[in-house]
């Protein structure tokens, strides 16, 4: 079973393939696009292992969820801000240590398609106005990096 570093390297190779295909696909390349392409491919290639309790992605996810909820509580209820610390600790522990089945739903093709669609929504949300071809490429990049993880796990 490849570790997260191997998965990132595979994801970046997928990104390299996409970057090389951009001219043939009629997609203008820029430094910004190349950097975001590499980021999406790297992030996507390690995301499926969020179902492992000691994965890097699980730790990042737990921290992001706990910090968002704790931060939102402190922001909207400044009089009792200290409860935010309890929410943070509780949510972090829960998100980090809740038992999940490894290679369960996050290691399926339908989930890969859903994840890629969500990645496109994030892209479209941040990039206004956006070109349809760019959104389609974003979907293809996320789906191929995700699928490369599933493929690598099967060896
Ligand atoms: Zn995996």
Boltz pocket constraint, residues with backbone or C-beta under 6 A from the ligand:
constraints:
  - pocket:
      binder: B
      contacts: [[A, 48], [A, 49], [A, 107], [A, 149], [A, 153]]
      max_distance: 6.0
